[in-house]
Amino acid sequence: MANVRTIRRRIRSVQSTAKITKAMQMIAASKMRFAQLATLAGRPYAEKIEHVLSDLAAQPMEGEEIHPLLIEREINNTAVIHMTPDRGLCGGLPGNLNRSCGDFILSESSSITSIAVGKKGRDFLTRTGNQPMAVFTDLPDKATVENIMPIAKLVIDGYMDGSIDKVVLSYPQFINVTLQTPIIKQLLPVIPSELSSNETVGYIYEPSSIDLMELLLPRYIETEIYHALLESRACEHSSRMVAMRNATDSANDMIDSLTLLMNKVRQEAITTELLDIVGGVAALN
């Protein structure tokens, strides 16, 4: 059995670890609050622009050509934008995201082109033989639309020139602090809404519907990618806060167990010394 000095050294080591995890928990909690507010505030706009654009694409457009980003064609190459955290210590979130993306890649019969947003996703894609065509890491926590514009331009240009036939987003959706769900969402081509006969009224747009498409489609792609990044940040900070809280609780439980063990060892040592003294006295007498 370990002696008192060794156990005391282990207790100090675990106490230092508990202080670190507690500090990381508090930092993650402060970042999580901002990320949650940004995510929840951005959802109505992202949902509305998707609804407006899909409704516009579903309306009859006689005499007008279809925008290239709306044209569905034979899928030979699928691009996956895989969003993951840059850093670890956030529980099972990176593993769940990588597993979801891996399952999607295995289910696709077409060739896969990957774009990694985050170091954990980059490492996973590289390790599984899907070398990303582009990697975006170390994006700021308070990211703006300008930060994701290179990603949007990459997939739009690829779809326009025919090198990409389908674009999907792989990212986590924030449900609550303890629950985040991996999502695989099709980004391109834009799928029109299913409209009833009463809704297909054939609106006359001013400017023309194709001009509206030219204006709205790039904004839609940017908004979807930006919103996915906001969701990813909220999930990352929530998962890290929960993971660090659990780590702190586990460290405190370990400290209690080691303290109890140290007291037992100390009592055994005292009892042994007393027995030695009593035995020595008895021998002298």
Summary of the structure (lengths in Angstrom):
residues: 285
radius of gyration: 28.6
end to end distance: 33.6
largest distance: 119.7
contacts: 845
relative contact order: 0.19
helix: 61%
strand: 13%
